[in-house]
Amino acid sequence: MRPLRIGLFTDTFLPDQNGIVTSVGLLSDELRARGHHVEVVAPFFPEQRGDRPDVRRVSSVRYVFLPTYRLAWPTRKDFERQYDLVHTHTPLTLGLAGARLARKWRVPHVATYHTHIEAYTHYLPGLTPIQRHTGVVTRIMGLYYRRAQAVITPTAAMLDVTQAMGVRNPVVIPTAARPEVLRSAPPIESPWPAGTRRLLSVGRLAREKRFDLVLDALAGLPGAHLVVLGEGPERGHLVAHAERLGVADRVSFLGVRPWTEIGAYYRLAELFLFASDTETQGLVLQEAQLMGVPVVAVGARGTLSGAAHGESGFLALPGDVPALTRHAAEVLGDPALWARLSRGARAFGAAWTPGGVAERVLDVYADVLGTPREVAFPAEAASLTPRNTPWYDR
């Protein structure tokens, strides 16, 4: 396959912190390491200081209903160059722009279904009841994804969602975390009080992530202290919820931490708790397990394949706080079980690597382009775009 000019279109990127940001950044790194020319097309952030060399910022406006979010507002002059292939990672303004440009330039459009959009309708006032009664969001998403030449979904559990939208033959390619970055995180001073059991949860503090259930489980785990990494619109509500439960002194909301430091928190944690039931994959589950941390999580949608039940952790039904609490207590109370799950977690977390993901994605690209993968890269291709290891901030 000759070196390609690839546009990765995403409505969320650094300094945003989420699984899509990680996925797009790692894919760009791996594609460029293989000699391809990649641009990540992302919204402009006024507070951004420094940027990756592969990022192309597009004008944006603040989203009034979610002040920390920037809504890209692309113009015609933003897209004077042409790519050999457009790969969209979100179906909002930049995803729509990427799809339109692919049609205009008559190049393939590959789309990744990262986010179960129907679970996020509460970010547009009044949309949730409309979706519930009419399914309008599902229909609109179907129009978008059916027009793509290929659709990637990160877990088999999401196939029913894409198929309900009328997508034919979606391809399952999980997102992968980069283990060397996690493992090379410098030591930190432990945020857990001495003598407590060390629980960790990571993610955006938003309603759909169900951190309230994590706090409910904490209330049934005396002697445990929970550290939460992440920021979001629900922080105030979660702090108040912890106070109502009487666990405010047993939880530390540390906000966002640099991606280069995240591995240190996983390294110190004994157990990872996660209660979201809207994930298409749940990348933080893989991160925790890569670091040998057993997980206790809700098993729903993408997280059903996010852990090996009984081998790397335990999964509970959505909303089943007693099960989350029971499984957590079982792991913390049995050193032999913890050690077995920790070994299983490392093995399970290492099942997918960024390089393996990139190779699968390149297979999809080759298929839509009609280009055989057996053709070797030109010897000089690797020198065109040298690999770099930029900083990440989640």
C-alpha positions, -999 to 999 in steps of 0.1 A, spaced: 0 0 0 14 34 -10 16 61 17 -19 76 21 -31 111 29 -56 105 57 -79 129 75 -90 118 109 -121 140 117 -131 143 154 -153 167 173 -133 161 205 -96 162 209 -69 176 232 -73 192 256 -105 172 259 -100 140 279 -119 109 269 -115 76 250 -120 91 216 -91 114 222 -69 85 231 -81 64 202 -76 90 176 -42 101 189 -29 65 190 -42 57 156 -25 88 141 8 78 158 7 43 144 -4 53 109 24 79 107 49 53 120 39 32 90 47 60 66 12 75 61 5 113 61 -21 120 87 -40 151 99 -63 151 129 -89 176 121 -103 189 155 -119 219 171 -99 250 181 -95 255 219 -86 291 230 -68 277 261 -47 252 241 -10 257 247 12 238 223 -1 211 200 7 179 183 23 183 149 -4 162 132 -33 183 144 -52 208 122 -75 231 142 -108 243 129 -127 274 142 -152 266 170 -177 281 194 -185 273 230 -214 249 234 -239 268 256 -254 236 272 -219 221 281 -195 250 286 -164 229 286 -172 216 251 -162 233 219 -185 229 189 -165 231 156 -178 256 131 -159 248 99 -159 271 69 -151 265 33 -116 278 36 -108 252 63 -108 224 37 -88 234 7 -66 203 7 -78 168 -2 -72 134 14 -71 100 -1 -94 88 26 -116 104 53 -120 86 86 -146 103 109 -147 95 146 -178 115 157 -210 123 139 -213 160 149 -202 191 129 -167 179 120 -179 144 113 -206 157 90 -180 180 73 -157 150 68 -185 129 52 -195 158 29 -159 163 18 -154 126 11 -184 127 -12 -172 160 -28 -137 146 -34 -150 111 -43 -128 94 -18 -138 67 7 -154 76 40 -147 53 69 -166 60 102 -159 47 137 -190 44 160 -173 54 192 -202 68 211 -237 55 218 -252 89 208 -287 80 220 -275 79 256 -263 115 253 -295 132 242 -298 150 276 -271 174 265 -297 190 242 -327 202 262 -359 185 252 -343 159 229 -345 129 253 -384 126 253 -384 133 215 -359 104 210 -379 82 233 -411 86 214 -398 90 178 -363 75 176 -353 105 156 -317 104 168 -313 68 158 -328 75 124 -304 105 118 -274 84 129 -285 57 106 -285 81 76 -250 92 85 -234 58 91 -251 40 62 -235 64 38 -200 55 49 -181 29 29 -171 11 61 -182 14 97 -159 3 126 -173 -4 161 -151 -11 191 -170 -41 205 -192 -69 192 -218 -58 218 -225 -26 197 -233 -46 166 -270 -46 174 -270 -8 176 -253 -3 143 -274 -30 126 -305 -13 140 -294 18 121 -292 -3 89 -254 -5 88 -243 -35 68 -213 -56 78 -198 -33 105 -162 -43 115 -153 -48 151 -119 -33 160 -114 -25 197 -95 6 208 -62 -1 225 -43 17 252 -5 22 251 10 1 279 45 17 278 31 51 286 11 38 316 40 17 329 66 45 326 45 70 347 68 85 373 61 78 410 36 100 428 27 106 464 -2 83 473 -35 102 475 -50 73 496 -49 77 534 -25 52 550 -43 20 560 -72 23 537 -82 0 508 -73 18 476 -102 21 451 -99 40 418 -123 53 392 -115 73 361 -137 92 336 -156 123 328 -179 133 356 -211 132 336 -246 118 343 -243 89 319 -211 77 335 -230 69 367 -204 78 393 -233 81 417 -235 43 417 -198 41 424 -203 62 455 -233 41 465 -210 10 464 -183 28 484 -209 34 512 -210 -4 516 -172 -8 518 -160 3 552 -123 9 553 -120 17 516 -111 51 501 -121 60 466 -99 83 443 -117 97 413 -98 111 384 -117 133 359 -138 164 356 -172 173 343 -206 189 348 -217 165 376 -189 171 400 -210 193 423 -238 168 423 -214 140 431 -198 159 460 -232 165 475 -242 129 469 -211 117 488 -220 140 517 -256 126 518 -242 91 519 -217 100 547 -187 90 526 -174 125 518 -143 118 539 -136 86 520 -136 99 485 -110 123 468 -120 141 436 -86 149 421 -98 163 388 -78 158 356 -43 144 357 -18 144 328 -19 113 307 18 107 315 9 104 352 -23 82 350 -3 50 352 10 59 386 -25 60 400 -33 26 385 -1 13 399 -11 22 434 -48 11 432 -61 -22 445 -94 -22 427 -110 -3 398 -147 5 401 -168 15 370 -206 18 367 -213 33 333 -238 14 312 -235 35 280 -199 27 269 -191 14 235 -160 -1 250 -148 15 282 -111 21 275 -103 28 312 -111 -8 319 -83 -19 296 -59 7 311 -66 -6 347 -62 -42 337 -30 -35 317 -16 -23 351 -28 -55 369 -57 -39 387 -88 -61 389 -120 -44 379 -155 -45 392 -178 -29 366 -213 -28 352 -216 -52 323 -237 -34 296 -231 -27 260 -194 -23 253 -183 -31 289 -197 -66 285 -164 -74 267 -144 -50 288 -134 -76 314 -133 -114 317 -159 -121 345 -142 -142 372 -108 -141 355 -98 -104 354 -126 -90 376 -164 -91 379 -193 -76 360 -227 -67 375 -260 -58 360 -267 -21 353 -278 -4 385 -271 -34 407 -252 -16 435 -254 -46 459 -236 -67 433 -209 -41 428 -204 -38 465 -204 -76 470 -179 -83 443 -156 -54 455 -157 -68 491 -149 -103 478 -119 -92 459 -105 -69 487 -111 -96 513 -93 -125 496 -56 -120 488 -54 -152 468 -84 -141 446 -69 -106 442 -36 -121 430 -53 -144 405 -75 -116 391 -45 -93 389 -26 -118 367 -57 -124 346 -62 -86 343 -27 -81 328 -32 -109 303 -67 -96 293 -56 -60 290 -27 -69 267 -49 -87 242 -50 -56 219 -21 -32 211 -21 1 193 0 -15 165 -25 -44 161 -54 -19 160 -37 1 133 -31 -30 111 -67 -39 113 -77 -3 104 -53 -4 75 -71 -36 63 -103 -17 63 -87 12 44 -73 -12 18 -107 -28 13 -125 4 6 -97 17 -16 -94 -16 -34 -56 -16 -27 -38 -49 -18 -20 -47 16 8 -71 3 25 -42 -15 55 -31 6 60 5 16 86 23 -4 120 23 15 119 61 18 83 63 31 93 59 68 114 91 66 85 112 54 67 115 87 89 103 115 72 88 145 69 110 176 56 104 211 36 135 219 22 143 253 -14 133 261 -36 149 286 -68 131 296 
